[in-house]
């Protein structure tokens, strides 16, 4: 299999179409036969909503994977939503910046947890939050 391409859709402003671009790009890549993982890194969870996923309050999300102490945390991926797999988000993700503030190499946290997924996907698309904080930094790395 060819190398996984990771694309982070980023702009520091909100309401500029990041989530729409991520969702449409994921759908069209999957429609062309590519295995696609969409990652919702926005605490607002808009990409999760776009895929029609209504998470129960105790559902595992990207927050749980980022905060896990496991060497290779399990990824709570929801399979085959419009042909795309999704790593969802919810409002708890907003806590990550404060909870990881003292962690060494916190910038690499997302890259490390997605490493196991790269063997299964041709594309990983990351919907970034509308800010210049830690969540955006780890998404861009």
N, CA, C and O atoms as CSV, one atom per row, in Angstrom:
chain,resi,resn,atom,element,x,y,z
A,1,UNK,N,N,0.845,-1.186,0.000
A,1,UNK,CA,C,0.000,0.000,0.000
A,1,UNK,C,C,0.885,1.243,0.000
A,1,UNK,O,O,1.950,1.258,0.618
A,2,UNK,N,N,0.444,2.266,-0.687
A,2,UNK,CA,C,1.190,3.517,-0.766
A,2,UNK,C,C,1.170,4.229,0.589
A,2,UNK,O,O,0.391,3.877,1.474
A,3,UNK,N,N,2.013,5.207,0.733
A,3,UNK,CA,C,2.103,5.986,1.952
A,3,UNK,C,C,0.789,6.727,2.217
A,3,UNK,O,O,0.177,7.277,1.302
A,4,UNK,N,N,0.376,6.729,3.465
A,4,UNK,CA,C,-0.822,7.461,3.861
A,4,UNK,C,C,-0.570,8.952,3.747
A,4,UNK,O,O,0.465,9.449,4.193
A,5,UNK,N,N,-1.501,9.655,3.160
A,5,UNK,CA,C,-1.425,11.115,3.074
A,5,UNK,C,C,-2.302,11.695,4.174
A,5,UNK,O,O,-3.486,11.375,4.275
A,6,UNK,N,N,-1.708,12.549,4.995
A,6,UNK,CA,C,-2.446,13.206,6.058
A,6,UNK,C,C,-2.623,14.668,5.688
A,6,UNK,O,O,-1.659,15.362,5.367
A,7,UNK,N,N,-3.868,15.125,5.736
A,7,UNK,CA,C,-4.202,16.495,5.362
A,7,UNK,C,C,-4.935,17.142,6.530
A,7,UNK,O,O,-5.979,16.652,6.961
A,8,UNK,N,N,-4.387,18.248,7.043
A,8,UNK,CA,C,-5.047,19.013,8.096
A,8,UNK,C,C,-5.690,20.238,7.459
A,8,UNK,O,O,-5.017,21.026,6.794
A,9,UNK,N,N,-6.983,20.393,7.662
A,9,UNK,CA,C,-7.706,21.548,7.134
A,9,UNK,C,C,-7.752,22.578,8.257
A,9,UNK,O,O,-8.427,22.390,9.269
A,10,UNK,N,N,-7.012,23.677,8.052
A,10,UNK,CA,C,-6.790,24.641,9.132
A,10,UNK,C,C,-7.020,26.081,8.675
A,10,UNK,O,O,-6.656,26.463,7.563
A,11,UNK,N,N,-7.618,26.851,9.538
A,11,UNK,CA,C,-7.709,28.302,9.445
A,11,UNK,C,C,-8.052,28.749,10.850
A,11,UNK,O,O,-8.890,28.131,11.507
A,12,UNK,N,N,-7.420,29.813,11.323
A,12,UNK,CA,C,-7.650,30.232,12.704
A,12,UNK,C,C,-9.032,30.824,12.917
A,12,UNK,O,O,-9.473,30.961,14.058
A,13,UNK,N,N,-9.718,31.174,11.850
A,13,UNK,CA,C,-11.057,31.745,11.972
A,13,UNK,C,C,-12.113,30.647,11.955
A,13,UNK,O,O,-11.910,29.584,11.369
A,14,UNK,N,N,-13.220,30.910,12.590
A,14,UNK,CA,C,-14.350,29.990,12.545
A,14,UNK,C,C,-15.288,30.380,11.414
A,14,UNK,O,O,-15.282,31.526,10.963
A,15,UNK,N,N,-16.087,29.437,10.959
A,15,UNK,CA,C,-17.095,29.731,9.955
A,15,UNK,C,C,-16.564,29.946,8.555
A,15,UNK,O,O,-17.219,30.597,7.741
A,16,UNK,N,N,-15.378,29.406,8.255
A,16,UNK,CA,C,-14.786,29.612,6.927
A,16,UNK,C,C,-14.870,28.365,6.037
A,16,UNK,O,O,-14.389,28.378,4.904
A,17,UNK,N,N,-15.476,27.299,6.544
A,17,UNK,CA,C,-15.696,26.123,5.720
A,17,UNK,C,C,-14.745,24.960,5.946
A,17,UNK,O,O,-14.706,24.039,5.130
A,18,UNK,N,N,-13.978,24.974,7.029
A,18,UNK,CA,C,-13.030,23.875,7.289
A,18,UNK,C,C,-13.739,22.534,7.377
A,18,UNK,O,O,-13.319,21.558,6.754
A,19,UNK,N,N,-14.797,22.489,8.137
A,19,UNK,CA,C,-15.522,21.236,8.334
A,19,UNK,C,C,-16.197,20.792,7.041
A,19,UNK,O,O,-16.191,19.605,6.714
A,20,UNK,N,N,-16.770,21.723,6.317
A,20,UNK,CA,C,-17.414,21.389,5.045
A,20,UNK,C,C,-16.400,20.832,4.058
A,20,UNK,O,O,-16.672,19.838,3.385
A,21,UNK,N,N,-15.241,21.458,3.967
A,21,UNK,CA,C,-14.187,20.969,3.068
A,21,UNK,C,C,-13.735,19.576,3.499
A,21,UNK,O,O,-13.599,18.684,2.661
A,22,UNK,N,N,-13.500,19.380,4.798
A,22,UNK,CA,C,-13.049,18.082,5.300
A,22,UNK,C,C,-14.078,16.998,4.986
A,22,UNK,O,O,-13.719,15.926,4.497
A,23,UNK,N,N,-15.336,17.266,5.259
A,23,UNK,CA,C,-16.405,16.297,5.031
A,23,UNK,C,C,-16.530,15.961,3.550
A,23,UNK,O,O,-16.592,14.786,3.186
A,24,UNK,N,N,-16.566,16.965,2.706
A,24,UNK,CA,C,-16.716,16.725,1.270
A,24,UNK,C,C,-15.498,16.039,0.672
A,24,UNK,O,O,-15.639,15.141,-0.158
A,25,UNK,N,N,-14.312,16.447,1.081
A,25,UNK,CA,C,-13.094,15.805,0.586
A,25,UNK,C,C,-13.069,14.326,1.011
A,25,UNK,O,O,-12.725,13.459,0.208
A,26,UNK,N,N,-13.427,14.045,2.251
A,26,UNK,CA,C,-13.473,12.659,2.734
A,26,UNK,C,C,-14.452,11.837,1.912
A,26,UNK,O,O,-14.129,10.728,1.487
A,27,UNK,N,N,-15.643,12.373,1.686
A,27,UNK,CA,C,-16.655,11.647,0.928
A,27,UNK,C,C,-16.192,11.374,-0.503
A,27,UNK,O,O,-16.344,10.257,-0.997
A,28,UNK,N,N,-15.632,12.376,-1.168
A,28,UNK,CA,C,-15.217,12.201,-2.559
A,28,UNK,C,C,-14.008,11.273,-2.691
A,28,UNK,O,O,-13.921,10.518,-3.660
A,29,UNK,N,N,-13.096,11.314,-1.757
A,29,UNK,CA,C,-11.974,10.372,-1.795
A,29,UNK,C,C,-12.472,8.937,-1.591
A,29,UNK,O,O,-12.030,8.013,-2.274
A,30,UNK,N,N,-13.392,8.765,-0.647
A,30,UNK,CA,C,-13.959,7.431,-0.408
A,30,UNK,C,C,-14.751,6.967,-1.634
A,30,UNK,O,O,-14.709,5.791,-1.995
A,31,UNK,N,N,-15.455,7.876,-2.256
A,31,UNK,CA,C,-16.234,7.544,-3.456
A,31,UNK,C,C,-15.328,7.078,-4.601
A,31,UNK,O,O,-15.761,6.339,-5.485
A,32,UNK,N,N,-14.088,7.513,-4.573
A,32,UNK,CA,C,-13.114,7.102,-5.592
A,32,UNK,C,C,-12.339,5.835,-5.174
A,32,UNK,O,O,-11.356,5.456,-5.809
A,33,UNK,N,N,-12.801,5.203,-4.105
A,33,UNK,CA,C,-12.238,3.929,-3.708
A,33,UNK,C,C,-11.116,3.981,-2.695
A,33,UNK,O,O,-10.505,2.952,-2.405
A,34,UNK,N,N,-10.827,5.159,-2.145
A,34,UNK,CA,C,-9.771,5.289,-1.144
A,34,UNK,C,C,-10.327,5.016,0.255
A,34,UNK,O,O,-11.471,5.358,0.552
A,35,UNK,N,N,-9.509,4.399,1.109
A,35,UNK,CA,C,-9.859,4.242,2.521
A,35,UNK,C,C,-9.522,5.562,3.221
A,35,UNK,O,O,-8.384,6.027,3.171
A,36,UNK,N,N,-10.520,6.155,3.872
A,36,UNK,CA,C,-10.366,7.483,4.461
A,36,UNK,C,C,-10.754,7.453,5.942
A,36,UNK,O,O,-11.780,6.892,6.326
A,37,UNK,N,N,-9.898,8.075,6.761
A,37,UNK,CA,C,-10.196,8.319,8.166
A,37,UNK,C,C,-10.308,9.826,8.352
A,37,UNK,O,O,-9.363,10.562,8.069
A,38,UNK,N,N,-11.459,10.284,8.826
A,38,UNK,CA,C,-11.661,11.688,9.160
A,38,UNK,C,C,-11.507,11.834,10.674
A,38,UNK,O,O,-12.063,11.048,11.441
A,39,UNK,N,N,-10.749,12.845,11.093
A,39,UNK,CA,C,-10.484,13.066,12.518
A,39,UNK,C,C,-11.046,14.436,12.899
A,39,UNK,O,O,-10.642,15.461,12.350
A,40,UNK,N,N,-11.973,14.436,13.838
A,40,UNK,CA,C,-12.593,15.675,14.297
A,40,UNK,C,C,-11.804,16.202,15.489
A,40,UNK,O,O,-11.932,15.691,16.602
A,41,UNK,N,N,-10.982,17.232,15.248
A,41,UNK,CA,C,-10.169,17.824,16.322
A,41,UNK,C,C,-10.774,19.112,16.868
A,41,UNK,O,O,-10.108,19.854,17.590
A,42,UNK,N,N,-12.027,19.377,16.530
A,42,UNK,CA,C,-12.700,20.575,17.007
A,42,UNK,C,C,-13.619,20.190,18.174
A,42,UNK,O,O,-14.489,19.335,18.008
A,43,UNK,N,N,-13.442,20.801,19.342
A,43,UNK,CA,C,-14.305,20.478,20.484
A,43,UNK,C,C,-15.795,20.722,20.218
A,43,UNK,O,O,-16.645,20.179,20.923
A,44,UNK,N,N,-16.113,21.531,19.211
A,44,UNK,CA,C,-17.515,21.754,18.865
A,44,UNK,C,C,-18.137,20.511,18.227
A,44,UNK,O,O,-19.359,20.368,18.193
A,45,UNK,N,N,-17.280,19.608,17.719
A,45,UNK,CA,C,-17.768,18.354,17.158
A,45,UNK,C,C,-18.582,18.500,15.890
A,45,UNK,O,O,-19.445,17.666,15.615
A,46,UNK,N,N,-18.332,19.531,15.115
A,46,UNK,CA,C,-19.126,19.762,13.911
A,46,UNK,C,C,-18.960,18.655,12.875
A,46,UNK,O,O,-19.939,18.251,12.248
A,47,UNK,N,N,-17.737,18.156,12.683
A,47,UNK,CA,C,-17.543,17.078,11.716
A,47,UNK,C,C,-18.288,15.823,12.172
A,47,UNK,O,O,-18.880,15.116,11.356
A,48,UNK,N,N,-18.256,15.556,13.452
A,48,UNK,CA,C,-19.004,14.427,14.008
A,48,UNK,C,C,-20.489,14.601,13.704
A,48,UNK,O,O,-21.162,13.643,13.323
A,49,UNK,N,N,-21.000,15.817,13.871
A,49,UNK,CA,C,-22.401,16.110,13.548
A,49,UNK,C,C,-22.668,15.966,12.051
A,49,UNK,O,O,-23.701,15.426,11.658
A,50,UNK,N,N,-21.742,16.446,11.209
A,50,UNK,CA,C,-21.916,16.357,9.756
A,50,UNK,C,C,-22.108,14.909,9.309
A,50,UNK,O,O,-22.852,14.638,8.367
A,51,UNK,N,N,-21.438,13.986,9.986
A,51,UNK,CA,C,-21.571,12.573,9.641
A,51,UNK,C,C,-22.817,11.947,10.268
A,51,UNK,O,O,-23.071,10.755,10.098
A,52,UNK,N,N,-23.596,12.759,10.997
A,52,UNK,CA,C,-24.847,12.279,11.573
A,52,UNK,C,C,-24.668,11.406,12.794
A,52,UNK,O,O,-25.561,10.640,13.155
A,53,UNK,N,N,-23.514,11.519,13.431
A,53,UNK,CA,C,-23.227,10.678,14.593
A,53,UNK,C,C,-23.702,11.387,15.864
A,53,UNK,O,O,-23.208,12.460,16.211
A,54,UNK,N,N,-24.645,10.787,16.536
A,54,UNK,CA,C,-25.161,11.323,17.796
A,54,UNK,C,C,-24.561,10.489,18.919
A,54,UNK,O,O,-25.044,9.399,19.225
A,55,UNK,N,N,-23.508,11.011,19.526
A,55,UNK,CA,C,-22.772,10.255,20.540
A,55,UNK,C,C,-23.478,10.271,21.884
A,55,UNK,O,O,-23.956,11.317,22.322
A,56,UNK,N,N,-23.548,9.113,22.546
A,56,UNK,CA,C,-24.038,9.127,23.930
A,56,UNK,C,C,-23.010,9.825,24.820
A,56,UNK,O,O,-21.845,9.950,24.441
A,57,UNK,N,N,-23.430,10.275,25.985
A,57,UNK,CA,C,-22.537,11.051,26.847
A,57,UNK,C,C,-21.307,10.267,27.307
A,57,UNK,O,O,-20.295,10.871,27.664
A,58,UNK,N,N,-21.375,8.948,27.306
A,58,UNK,CA,C,-20.235,8.149,27.750
A,58,UNK,C,C,-19.415,7.579,26.589
A,58,UNK,O,O,-18.591,6.688,26.796
A,59,UNK,N,N,-19.634,8.078,25.387
A,59,UNK,CA,C,-18.932,7.557,24.203
A,59,UNK,C,C,-17.450,7.920,24.233
A,59,UNK,O,O,-17.073,8.985,24.720
A,60,UNK,N,N,-16.624,7.035,23.713
A,60,UNK,CA,C,-15.195,7.297,23.559
A,60,UNK,C,C,-14.997,8.212,22.349
A,60,UNK,O,O,-15.675,8.064,21.332
A,61,UNK,N,N,-14.057,9.163,22.468
A,61,UNK,CA,C,-13.774,10.105,21.386
A,61,UNK,C,C,-12.265,10.282,21.251
A,61,UNK,O,O,-11.487,9.599,21.918
A,62,UNK,N,N,-11.868,11.193,20.393
A,62,UNK,CA,C,-10.449,11.520,20.224
A,62,UNK,C,C,-9.850,11.991,21.551
A,62,UNK,O,O,-8.664,11.781,21.806
A,63,UNK,N,N,-10.650,12.615,22.378
A,63,UNK,CA,C,-10.185,13.049,23.706
A,63,UNK,C,C,-9.618,11.865,24.491
A,63,UNK,O,O,-8.533,11.964,25.064
A,64,UNK,N,N,-10.343,10.755,24.519
A,64,UNK,CA,C,-9.907,9.584,25.275
A,64,UNK,C,C,-8.596,9.031,24.728
A,64,UNK,O,O,-7.729,8.620,25.499
A,65,UNK,N,N,-8.445,9.016,23.417
A,65,UNK,CA,C,-7.203,8.527,22.809
A,65,UNK,C,C,-6.036,9.456,23.151
A,65,UNK,O,O,-4.943,8.985,23.466
A,66,UNK,N,N,-6.261,10.768,23.091
A,66,UNK,CA,C,-5.196,11.728,23.397
A,66,UNK,C,C,-4.766,11.673,24.856
A,66,UNK,O,O,-3.592,11.883,25.163
A,67,UNK,N,N,-5.693,11.398,25.749
A,67,UNK,CA,C,-5.397,11.422,27.174
A,67,UNK,C,C,-4.994,10.053,27.722
A,67,UNK,O,O,-4.658,9.938,28.900
A,68,UNK,N,N,-5.023,9.032,26.895
A,68,UNK,CA,C,-4.684,7.686,27.336
A,68,UNK,C,C,-3.199,7.576,27.682
A,68,UNK,O,O,-2.349,8.182,27.031
A,69,UNK,N,N,-2.906,6.793,28.716
A,69,UNK,CA,C,-1.524,6.516,29.097
A,69,UNK,C,C,-0.972,5.290,28.382
A,69,UNK,O,O,0.216,4.988,28.493
A,70,UNK,N,N,-1.817,4.592,27.658
A,70,UNK,CA,C,-1.382,3.382,26.957
A,70,UNK,C,C,-0.367,3.735,25.877
A,70,UNK,O,O,-0.446,4.794,25.254
A,71,UNK,N,N,0.578,2.841,25.670
A,71,UNK,CA,C,1.601,3.079,24.648
A,71,UNK,C,C,0.980,3.191,23.265
A,71,UNK,O,O,1.403,4.018,22.458
A,72,UNK,N,N,-0.022,2.363,22.989
A,72,UNK,CA,C,-0.753,2.425,21.732
A,72,UNK,C,C,-2.244,2.437,22.068
A,72,UNK,O,O,-2.881,1.384,22.090
A,73,UNK,N,N,-2.810,3.632,22.333
A,73,UNK,CA,C,-4.208,3.696,22.761
A,73,UNK,C,C,-5.158,3.221,21.657
A,73,UNK,O,O,-4.883,3.368,20.466
A,74,UNK,N,N,-6.278,2.651,22.089
A,74,UNK,CA,C,-7.269,2.236,21.099
A,74,UNK,C,C,-7.954,3.487,20.563
A,74,UNK,O,O,-8.188,4.454,21.288
A,75,UNK,N,N,-8.265,3.439,19.287
A,75,UNK,CA,C,-8.918,4.565,18.639
A,75,UNK,C,C,-10.400,4.260,18.484
A,75,UNK,O,O,-10.764,3.269,17.850
A,76,UNK,N,N,-11.262,5.102,19.057
A,76,UNK,CA,C,-12.701,4.851,18.971
A,76,UNK,C,C,-13.256,5.257,17.597
A,76,UNK,O,O,-14.006,6.225,17.475
A,77,UNK,N,N,-12.873,4.502,16.585
A,77,UNK,CA,C,-13.243,4.833,15.208
A,77,UNK,C,C,-14.629,4.278,14.902
A,77,UNK,O,O,-14.920,3.110,15.161
A,78,UNK,N,N,-15.462,5.127,14.356
A,78,UNK,CA,C,-16.785,4.710,13.882
A,78,UNK,C,C,-16.639,4.400,12.403
A,78,UNK,O,O,-16.220,5.250,11.617
A,79,UNK,N,N,-16.986,3.186,12.031
A,79,UNK,CA,C,-16.716,2.674,10.691
A,79,UNK,C,C,-17.846,2.969,9.709
A,79,UNK,O,O,-19.030,2.957,10.043
A,80,UNK,N,N,-17.409,3.234,8.484
A,80,UNK,CA,C,-18.274,3.298,7.307
A,80,UNK,C,C,-19.463,4.244,7.444
A,80,UNK,O,O,-20.612,3.839,7.268
A,81,UNK,N,N,-19.185,5.484,7.753
A,81,UNK,CA,C,-20.203,6.523,7.736
A,81,UNK,C,C,-20.100,7.211,6.378
A,81,UNK,O,O,-19.171,7.985,6.146
A,82,UNK,N,N,-21.020,6.943,5.501
A,82,UNK,CA,C,-20.950,7.446,4.117
A,82,UNK,C,C,-19.658,6.987,3.434
A,82,UNK,O,O,-19.107,7.699,2.596
A,83,UNK,N,N,-19.183,5.799,3.796
A,83,UNK,CA,C,-17.969,5.256,3.196
A,83,UNK,C,C,-16.685,5.723,3.851
A,83,UNK,O,O,-15.595,5.357,3.411
A,84,UNK,N,N,-16.799,6.526,4.895
A,84,UNK,CA,C,-15.643,7.119,5.584
A,84,UNK,C,C,-15.641,6.640,7.031
A,84,UNK,O,O,-16.702,6.496,7.637
A,85,UNK,N,N,-14.455,6.392,7.591
A,85,UNK,CA,C,-14.335,6.099,9.017
A,85,UNK,C,C,-14.088,7.422,9.750
A,85,UNK,O,O,-13.421,8.313,9.225
A,86,UNK,N,N,-14.621,7.538,10.943
A,86,UNK,CA,C,-14.553,8.793,11.698
A,86,UNK,C,C,-14.032,8.564,13.099
A,86,UNK,O,O,-14.467,7.650,13.798
A,87,UNK,N,N,-13.089,9.410,13.503
A,87,UNK,CA,C,-12.628,9.494,14.882
A,87,UNK,C,C,-13.307,10.737,15.457
A,87,UNK,O,O,-12.863,11.856,15.202
A,88,UNK,N,N,-14.387,10.548,16.235
A,88,UNK,CA,C,-15.238,11.675,16.624
A,88,UNK,C,C,-14.681,12.516,17.765
A,88,UNK,O,O,-13.706,12.166,18.431
A,89,UNK,N,N,-15.357,13.643,17.949
A,89,UNK,CA,C,-14.996,14.601,18.990
A,89,UNK,C,C,-16.242,15.019,19.747
A,89,UNK,O,O,-17.367,14.829,19.285
A,90,UNK,N,N,-16.018,15.588,20.916
A,90,UNK,CA,C,-17.087,16.251,21.652
A,90,UNK,C,C,-16.462,17.355,22.510
A,90,UNK,O,O,-15.259,17.601,22.427
A,91,UNK,N,N,-17.251,17.996,23.305
A,91,UNK,CA,C,-16.816,19.170,24.064
A,91,UNK,C,C,-15.683,18.872,25.050
A,91,UNK,O,O,-14.947,19.786,25.421
A,92,UNK,N,N,-15.526,17.618,25.484
A,92,UNK,CA,C,-14.432,17.277,26.402
A,92,UNK,C,C,-13.059,17.583,25.801
A,92,UNK,O,O,-12.093,17.804,26.531
A,93,UNK,N,N,-12.976,17.595,24.476
A,93,UNK,CA,C,-11.701,17.872,23.817
A,93,UNK,C,C,-11.163,19.252,24.196
A,93,UNK,O,O,-9.955,19.483,24.132
A,94,UNK,N,N,-12.039,20.161,24.586
A,94,UNK,CA,C,-11.612,21.504,24.995
A,94,UNK,C,C,-10.683,21.450,26.206
A,94,UNK,O,O,-9.902,22.378,26.420
A,95,UNK,N,N,-10.752,20.388,26.998
A,95,UNK,CA,C,-9.916,20.254,28.198
A,95,UNK,C,C,-8.481,19.839,27.903
A,95,UNK,O,O,-7.610,19.974,28.761
A,96,UNK,N,N,-8.228,19.338,26.702
A,96,UNK,CA,C,-6.909,18.792,26.376
A,96,UNK,C,C,-5.794,19.812,26.565
A,96,UNK,O,O,-4.734,19.476,27.093
A,97,UNK,N,N,-6.013,21.037,26.148
A,97,UNK,CA,C,-4.950,22.046,26.237
A,97,UNK,C,C,-4.477,22.224,27.671
A,97,UNK,O,O,-3.276,22.337,27.916
A,98,UNK,N,N,-5.401,22.251,28.618
A,98,UNK,CA,C,-5.008,22.411,30.020
A,98,UNK,C,C,-4.444,21.124,30.601
A,98,UNK,O,O,-3.527,21.162,31.420
A,99,UNK,N,N,-4.981,19.994,30.186
A,99,UNK,CA,C,-4.546,18.719,30.753
A,99,UNK,C,C,-3.184,18.271,30.233
A,99,UNK,O,O,-2.483,17.519,30.910
A,100,UNK,N,N,-2.805,18.716,29.053
A,100,UNK,CA,C,-1.511,18.326,28.481
A,100,UNK,C,C,-0.428,19.381,28.671
A,100,UNK,O,O,0.701,19.192,28.216
A,101,UNK,N,N,-0.749,20.481,29.331
A,101,UNK,CA,C,0.181,21.601,29.426
A,101,UNK,C,C,1.548,21.192,29.983
A,101,UNK,O,O,2.566,21.725,29.542
A,102,UNK,N,N,1.596,20.277,30.923
A,102,UNK,CA,C,2.873,19.890,31.532
A,102,UNK,C,C,3.483,18.626,30.920
A,102,UNK,O,O,4.549,18.187,31.350
A,103,UNK,N,N,2.828,18.048,29.937
A,103,UNK,CA,C,3.315,16.801,29.326
A,103,UNK,C,C,4.493,17.069,28.392
A,103,UNK,O,O,4.489,18.038,27.632
A,104,UNK,N,N,5.489,16.209,28.459
A,104,UNK,CA,C,6.602,16.287,27.521
A,104,UNK,C,C,6.133,15.815,26.147
A,104,UNK,O,O,5.332,14.887,26.039
A,105,UNK,N,N,6.630,16.453,25.120
A,105,UNK,CA,C,6.329,16.107,23.731
A,105,UNK,C,C,4.830,16.060,23.435
A,105,UNK,O,O,4.370,15.244,22.636
A,106,UNK,N,N,4.083,16.935,24.084
A,106,UNK,CA,C,2.633,16.973,23.875
A,106,UNK,C,C,2.262,17.275,22.426
A,106,UNK,O,O,1.191,16.889,21.958
A,107,UNK,N,N,3.164,17.976,21.713
A,107,UNK,CA,C,2.894,18.327,20.321
A,107,UNK,C,C,2.812,17.087,19.425
A,107,UNK,O,O,2.191,17.122,18.363
A,108,UNK,N,N,3.444,15.994,19.863
A,108,UNK,CA,C,3.496,14.776,19.059
A,108,UNK,C,C,2.369,13.797,19.379
A,108,UNK,O,O,2.261,12.742,18.755
A,109,UNK,N,N,1.541,14.145,20.341
A,109,UNK,CA,C,0.522,13.210,20.850
A,109,UNK,C,C,-0.400,12.687,19.744
A,109,UNK,O,O,-0.604,11.477,19.652
A,110,UNK,N,N,-0.954,13.550,18.916
A,110,UNK,CA,C,-1.866,13.098,17.866
A,110,UNK,C,C,-1.125,12.271,16.819
A,110,UNK,O,O,-1.619,11.236,16.373
A,111,UNK,N,N,0.044,12.726,16.437
A,111,UNK,CA,C,0.845,11.987,15.458
A,111,UNK,C,C,1.112,10.562,15.949
A,111,UNK,O,O,1.002,9.603,15.185
A,112,UNK,N,N,1.455,10.436,17.205
A,112,UNK,CA,C,1.758,9.118,17.770
A,112,UNK,C,C,0.539,8.207,17.786
A,112,UNK,O,O,0.650,7.025,17.459
A,113,UNK,N,N,-0.617,8.735,18.160
A,113,UNK,CA,C,-1.784,7.856,18.233
A,113,UNK,C,C,-2.319,7.499,16.847
A,113,UNK,O,O,-2.959,6.460,16.681
A,114,UNK,N,N,-2.064,8.342,15.860
A,114,UNK,CA,C,-2.529,8.031,14.502
A,114,UNK,C,C,-1.577,7.112,13.745
A,114,UNK,O,O,-1.926,6.604,12.680
A,115,UNK,N,N,-0.383,6.893,14.282
A,115,UNK,CA,C,0.604,6.049,13.613
A,115,UNK,C,C,0.051,4.661,13.317
A,115,UNK,O,O,0.282,4.120,12.235
A,116,UNK,N,N,-0.673,4.082,14.263
A,116,UNK,CA,C,-1.225,2.744,14.041
A,116,UNK,C,C,-2.286,2.743,12.944
A,116,UNK,O,O,-2.497,1.719,12.293
A,117,UNK,N,N,-2.953,3.869,12.732
A,117,UNK,CA,C,-4.011,3.943,11.720
A,117,UNK,C,C,-3.464,4.092,10.308
A,117,UNK,O,O,-4.164,3.792,9.341
A,118,UNK,N,N,-2.226,4.551,10.176
A,118,UNK,CA,C,-1.722,4.841,8.827
A,118,UNK,C,C,-1.646,3.612,7.941
A,118,UNK,O,O,-1.723,3.732,6.718
A,119,UNK,N,N,-1.499,2.450,8.521
A,119,UNK,CA,C,-1.413,1.239,7.689
A,119,UNK,C,C,-2.774,0.855,7.097
A,119,UNK,O,O,-2.835,0.050,6.168
A,120,UNK,N,N,-3.854,1.416,7.620
A,120,UNK,CA,C,-5.201,1.049,7.174
A,120,UNK,C,C,-5.862,2.062,6.248
A,120,UNK,O,O,-6.925,1.785,5.693
A,121,UNK,N,N,-5.255,3.227,6.074
A,121,UNK,CA,C,-5.914,4.294,5.328
A,121,UNK,C,C,-4.997,4.908,4.275
A,121,UNK,O,O,-3.790,5.037,4.478
A,122,UNK,N,N,-5.595,5.280,3.153
A,122,UNK,CA,C,-4.865,6.011,2.122
A,122,UNK,C,C,-4.797,7.492,2.494
A,122,UNK,O,O,-3.820,8.176,2.189
A,123,UNK,N,N,-5.860,7.981,3.163
A,123,UNK,CA,C,-5.927,9.394,3.566
A,123,UNK,C,C,-6.426,9.511,4.992
A,123,UNK,O,O,-7.355,8.812,5.398
A,124,UNK,N,N,-5.796,10.408,5.752
A,124,UNK,CA,C,-6.294,10.824,7.056
A,124,UNK,C,C,-6.532,12.326,6.949
A,124,UNK,O,O,-5.607,13.096,6.691
A,125,UNK,N,N,-7.779,12.729,7.149
A,125,UNK,CA,C,-8.157,14.138,7.056
A,125,UNK,C,C,-8.477,14.651,8.446
A,125,UNK,O,O,-9.281,14.054,9.162
A,126,UNK,N,N,-7.850,15.757,8.833
A,126,UNK,CA,C,-8.018,16.312,10.173
A,126,UNK,C,C,-8.738,17.649,10.079
A,126,UNK,O,O,-8.254,18.589,9.448
A,127,UNK,N,N,-9.903,17.717,10.716
A,127,UNK,CA,C,-10.663,18.961,10.803
A,127,UNK,C,C,-10.182,19.694,12.050
A,127,UNK,O,O,-10.485,19.287,13.172
A,128,UNK,N,N,-9.429,20.777,11.849
A,128,UNK,CA,C,-8.816,21.521,12.952
A,128,UNK,C,C,-9.805,22.488,13.598
A,128,UNK,O,O,-10.776,22.904,12.967
A,129,UNK,N,N,-9.556,22.842,14.851
A,129,UNK,CA,C,-10.393,23.834,15.520
A,129,UNK,C,C,-10.052,25.245,15.041
A,129,UNK,O,O,-8.984,25.468,14.471
A,130,UNK,N,N,-10.961,26.198,15.272
A,130,UNK,CA,C,-10.716,27.583,14.855
A,130,UNK,C,C,-9.913,28.356,15.899
A,130,UNK,O,O,-10.431,29.276,16.532
A,131,UNK,N,N,-8.652,27.979,16.073
A,131,UNK,CA,C,-7.802,28.653,17.051
A,131,UNK,C,C,-6.358,28.392,16.730
A,131,UNK,O,O,-6.047,27.601,15.839
A,132,UNK,N,N,-5.467,29.051,17.450
A,132,UNK,CA,C,-4.030,28.815,17.298
A,132,UNK,C,C,-3.475,28.098,18.530
A,132,UNK,O,O,-2.294,28.240,18.849
A,133,UNK,N,N,-4.308,27.342,19.211
A,133,UNK,CA,C,-3.892,26.665,20.436
A,133,UNK,C,C,-3.259,25.310,20.195
A,133,UNK,O,O,-2.933,24.955,19.062
A,134,UNK,N,N,-3.090,24.566,21.259
A,134,UNK,CA,C,-2.423,23.273,21.233
A,134,UNK,C,C,-3.124,22.276,20.309
A,134,UNK,O,O,-2.452,21.507,19.622
A,135,UNK,N,N,-4.463,22.275,20.277
A,135,UNK,CA,C,-5.172,21.337,19.400
A,135,UNK,C,C,-4.821,21.574,17.935
A,135,UNK,O,O,-4.683,20.621,17.168
A,136,UNK,N,N,-4.677,22.819,17.547
A,136,UNK,CA,C,-4.271,23.124,16.168
A,136,UNK,C,C,-2.832,22.717,15.923
A,136,UNK,O,O,-2.510,22.161,14.873
A,137,UNK,N,N,-1.974,22.986,16.877
A,137,UNK,CA,C,-0.553,22.647,16.723
A,137,UNK,C,C,-0.375,21.142,16.554
A,137,UNK,O,O,0.339,20.702,15.653
A,138,UNK,N,N,-1.024,20.337,17.421
A,138,UNK,CA,C,-0.843,18.898,17.304
A,138,UNK,C,C,-1.499,18.355,16.030
A,138,UNK,O,O,-1.071,17.329,15.501
A,139,UNK,N,N,-2.534,19.040,15.539
A,139,UNK,CA,C,-3.154,18.637,14.280
A,139,UNK,C,C,-2.228,18.912,13.096
A,139,UNK,O,O,-2.154,18.112,12.164
A,140,UNK,N,N,-1.533,20.026,13.133
A,140,UNK,CA,C,-0.637,20.385,12.035
A,140,UNK,C,C,0.644,19.543,12.039
A,140,UNK,O,O,1.226,19.292,10.984
A,141,UNK,N,N,1.074,19.114,13.208
A,141,UNK,CA,C,2.285,18.269,13.292
A,141,UNK,C,C,1.946,16.891,12.796
A,141,UNK,O,O,2.808,16.012,12.775
